[in-house]
Every structure is written in structure tokens, then in C-alpha cells.
Amino acid sequence: MGEPSHLEGSISVGPWGGPSGNAWHYKAKGDIKQIIIVHGGAVDSIQFKSDEGNGSMEYSNKFGGQGGNRTDKVDIDSPSEYLTGISGTFGCFDPLGPVVIKSLQIQTN
């Protein structure tokens, strides 16, 4: 069975963040130009910046929590470069802690 039509072509993950985590999905209206990752010991949130096609940029909702003390931005040189995948690792930092995203890898063409 395939994805529901409203999710086709979207990014879908989750849930994470222990008992308070929620599943989410995002479908850009145009080319994804930048991925913003906020982190500390773990990935706290991810956000996407995309070109709407008319010269204006759109920021997605921030997916994740409010923690993190560092922000890294991954620029994507579209249209010649485009996002092909996001993968990563997850786990606990201690046996009683929540499951968190420990690392992300951004893949482009």
C-alpha cells in the first residue's frame, strides 16, 4: 500500500522525543535551499527553507523541541543540487533517558 496522496513526495518521520514526540511530514512548495539544524548533545530541531518559485523564500515549521545551543545550516545550491535523502542515528545517552536523534546525514545529488 502506498502513501496517502496528500503525503506523496513529502518528508515523513517520527515520532521521536520520548513520550512527547510527534510524527511530522513536510512537503516543500519549491526547491529546498537550506536545512537549519539546532542541536546540543542531540538534534533538537530541524527546519527547511525553500524557494517558492517567485523569488520569495518560505520557512517550514520548526520540527522538534526548543532545546539546543548551536545552529548549523546546510545550503543546497538548487537547481543544480537537490536533496535526495536524510538519514541518521538515534539512541539514548543513558539507560533511563529518552530516545533522541544523535546524528543526521544530508544527502544531495
C-alpha positions in Angstrom: 0.0 0.0 0.0 1.4 3.4 -1.0 1.4 6.7 0.9 -1.9 8.7 1.0 -1.9 11.2 -1.9 -1.6 14.2 0.4 1.8 12.8 1.6 3.2 11.8 -1.8 6.6 13.5 -2.3 6.7 14.7 1.3 9.3 14.1 4.0 7.8 12.0 6.8 9.4 10.8 10.1 8.7 10.2 13.7 7.7 10.0 16.4 10.8 11.0 18.4 11.5 12.8 21.7 10.3 10.2 24.2 6.6 10.2 25.2 6.2 13.8 24.0 7.4 13.2 20.4 5.0 13.6 17.4 5.2 12.3 13.9 5.5 15.0 11.2 5.8 15.5 7.5 6.8 18.4 5.2 6.4 18.9 1.5 8.2 22.0 0.1 6.3 24.2 -2.4 9.6 24.7 -4.4 13.3 23.8 -4.2 14.7 23.3 -0.8 17.5 25.9 -0.4 18.6 25.3 3.2 18.2 23.0 6.1 18.6 24.5 9.6 19.5 22.1 12.4 19.5 23.2 16.1 21.4 20.8 18.4 23.4 20.4 21.5 24.2 16.8 22.6 21.4 15.6 20.3 19.4 17.1 17.4 16.7 19.3 18.9 15.0 20.6 15.8 15.1 20.8 12.0 13.6 23.4 9.7 13.6 23.8 5.9 13.9 27.0 3.8 12.5 26.7 0.2 12.2 28.9 -2.9 8.5 29.4 -3.7 9.4 29.9 -7.4 8.6 33.6 -7.5 11.8 34.8 -5.7 10.4 34.7 -2.2 11.6 32.2 0.4 9.4 30.1 2.7 10.4 28.7 6.1 8.8 25.5 7.2 7.6 25.0 10.8 10.4 24.1 13.2 10.1 20.3 13.8 11.3 19.3 17.2 11.9 20.9 20.6 13.1 24.3 21.8 16.5 23.0 23.2 19.9 23.2 21.6 22.6 25.7 21.9 24.1 25.5 18.4 22.6 26.1 15.0 24.1 24.7 11.8 22.8 25.5 8.3 23.2 23.2 5.3 23.0 25.2 2.0 21.7 23.5 -1.1 22.7 25.0 -4.5 19.5 24.4 -6.4 18.5 23.9 -9.1 21.8 22.0 -9.9 21.9 20.4 -6.5 18.9 18.9 -4.7 18.0 17.0 -1.6 17.9 13.2 -2.2 17.7 12.0 1.4 18.2 12.5 5.1 19.4 9.7 7.4 20.9 9.5 10.8 21.4 7.6 14.1 19.3 7.5 17.2 19.5 6.2 20.7 19.7 7.0 24.4 22.6 8.9 26.1 21.8 7.0 29.3 19.8 3.9 30.0 16.9 5.8 31.5 16.9 8.7 29.1 14.6 9.3 26.1 15.4 8.1 22.6 16.9 11.1 20.7 18.4 11.7 17.2 22.1 11.6 17.7 23.3 12.5 14.2 21.9 13.5 10.8 23.4 13.0 7.3 22.1 15.1 4.5 22.3 13.6 1.0 22.2 15.5 -2.3 22.8 14.5 -5.9 
